[in-house]
């Protein structure tokens, strides 16, 4: 069936969201692939610190002060001192697609030595349908050299719209703290040239450091939770968003793909620091996963927002037995969806919305500032 043609005007349809506490020097390596796109940088930590972006990039930079100014009494739902703050960028974007990447990730190479344009592969994943109802043993039937295998129902070959493209990584694995401790020198060197649809009814551990999604299809579900400063949990932000978005995708008939593209993950985080952040989650996840496996969304919920509100209600009712934190998390989920709908009225087309701007300047590729 072959690859779809990536639109030549994709810069009008996609934003790159980057959470950071440091200068974005890593963008120099990504320049051939990223420079034509608009960046939304969410600066965590001290808002007085100056984060430097390499020249030539068109970007907006938001600090905690911007988040509080724009969201007002709902700003508390955006995590502080945690990369979960990235989801604020999803909320203020005006584009159809979002690609988010961590600032310690670089361009990976194929086994043949070619640089991988991760962004282009993500868009190919999002522009081709998914096959969540019936597994195709040649993985993605829309890849070059592949098709639906014998026995695949013809009535299901149209597939489902793809809402999420989950990319992978080479070098430093995305391990939890206990695994980091027992395998400190392990590196991922396996490049698997494949993309697959995660089957309906199956959860997965979503990683936010190389992730793209269709904001119009699933954006309101991409809340990275309440983590970091003042919270008893960290490093579960992307996984929480993954579990929530997957059950909503299953309910609404949307698809999630995982596999290519790969990026190069360059820096291992401290396993002892990570253990402090993950400690409660390691125990809680044994109850959280069954909760998401069993969750039922009402048939009347036909939008992502309606689904998410139902999910927040069920989190409050069924997970509070684990810890009072989940009552606060449920409140945060509702505040998040309220804020999303305030900035993104459902009846207003994305391309016509006017959203609050960052306090920093809008820098154009020619180095001039836009008023």
Buried (B, 14 or more C-beta within 10 A) or exposed (E): BEBEEBEEEBBEBBBBBBBBBBBBEBBEBBEEBBBBBBBBBBBBBEBEEEBEBBEBBBBBBBBBBBBBBBBEEBBBBBBBBBBBBBBBBBBBBBBBBBBBBBBBBBBBEEEEEEEBBBBBBBBBBBBBBBBBBBBBEBBBBBBEEBEBEEEBEEEBBEBBBBBBBBBBBBBBBBBBBEEBEEEEEEEBEEBEEEBBBBBBEEBBBBBBBBBBBBBBBBBBBBBBBBBBEEBBBBBBBBBBBBBBBBBBBBBBEBBBBBBBBBBBBBEBBEBEEBBEBBBBBEEBBEEBBEBBEEBEBEEEBEEBBBBBBBBBEBBBEBBBEBBEBBBBBBBBBBBBBBBBEEBBEEEEEBEEEEEEBBBBBBBEEEEEEEE
